[in-house]
């Protein structure tokens, strides 16, 4: 399952995507970002807007458990 998510993200490296991160209790953070690098357990995104952190990392299990949703 992780391999499937990793392969799908590899297709979109360098593209701008929209990510919704579930914080719990119906709270979300939203990011407009670019997928920068793919690693074995995580992937890095670079924020498009001027936000506090220029680069964030997420794990593939976040995608599988739907803690984050990626809209290509």
ZAZATI-7333 format. One record per residue: x, y, z of N, C-alpha, C, O in turn. Coordinates in steps of 0.05 Angstrom, whole numbers, plus 5000, padded with zeros to 4 digits. Example, Ala and Ser with C-alpha at 12.3 -4.5 7.8 and 13.67 -1.06 7.14 Angstrom:
526448865156524649105156526449345156528549345169;525749555142527349795143525850015157526850235161;
//
This chain:
501649765000500050005000501750255000501150444986;503850265016505650495017507050534990507350754981;507750314977509050334950507150464930508050614913;504550404932502650514914502450824917502350974898;502350904942502251194948504851334939504651544927;507151204944509751324936509851344906510751544895;508951134891509051144862507251364851507951494831;504951404863503051614854504251884859503952064842;505551924882506752184888509152244869509652474862;510652034862512952064843512052184817513552334804;509652124808508552234783508152534785508052674764;507852644809507152924813509453094825508953314834;511852984825514153134836514553384819514553374794;514753614832515153874818512554014812512554244803;510253884816507653994811506554134836507254054858;504854334832503554464854501054304861499454224844;500754254887498454094897497154244921498354434932;494854164928493454274951493154054972492153844966;494154104996494153915018492354015041492654245049;490653835050489053885074490053695096490053455093;490953815118492053655141490053655163489253875173;489153425171487053395192488353415220490053245227;487553615235488753655262487053525284487953515307;484753425277482953305297480653495303480853735300;478453375312476053525320475153725298474653955304;475053635274474053785251475754035246474754235236;478354025253480154245247482154165225483153945226;482554335206484354285184486254515179485554745184;488654445170490454645159490654595129490654355121;490754795113490854765084493454895074494255105083;494654755055497254855044497054835013496154645002;497955045000498555044971501555004970503055174979;502454774958505254714959506154554934504554484917;508754514932509954364910511354124922512854144941;510853894911512153644920515053654911515653674887;516953654930519753694923521353434921522653374901;521253264942522853024943521252794954519452824971;521852554944520652304953522852134966524852084953;522352044990524151865004522751605011520351575004;524151425024522951165030520451185048518451045044;520651355069518451365089516951625089514751645100;518151835077516852095078517052235051518552135033;515652455047515952625024515952915034514652985054;517453085019517753365027516153535007516053484983;514853745018513453935002514554215009515254265032;514654384989515454664993513054844991511554824972;512655015011510355185011510455394988512555514983;508255434975508055624953507755914964508956104953;506155934985505656204997507756255018509256075026;507956505026509756575048508656475074507056615087;509356245083508356125107510756085126513056125118;510256025151512356015171514455805165516855855170;513655575156515655365149515855345118513855285105;518155395107518355375078518155085067517355045045;518954885084518854605076517554445098518154485122;515754265091514454085110514853795100515153745076;514753605119514953325111512453185121511353255142;511652985106509352815113510152525107511852475090;508852345121509352065117507251945098505052065096;507851725086505851595068503551485084501351465074;504051415110501851315126499851535133497551475138;500751785132498852005135496852005113494452065117;497751945089495951925066494051685068491651705063;495151455076493551215078491451235100489151155095;492151355123490251385145488451635141486751695159;488851785120487252015113487552245133485752405136;489952255146490652495162491252735144490852965152;492152675119492452885099491052795074490852555068;490052995060488752935034490253115013490653355018;490952994992492453134971490653154946489552964937;490353404937488853454913490753544891491953754892;491053374870492853434848491653624828492953694808;
//
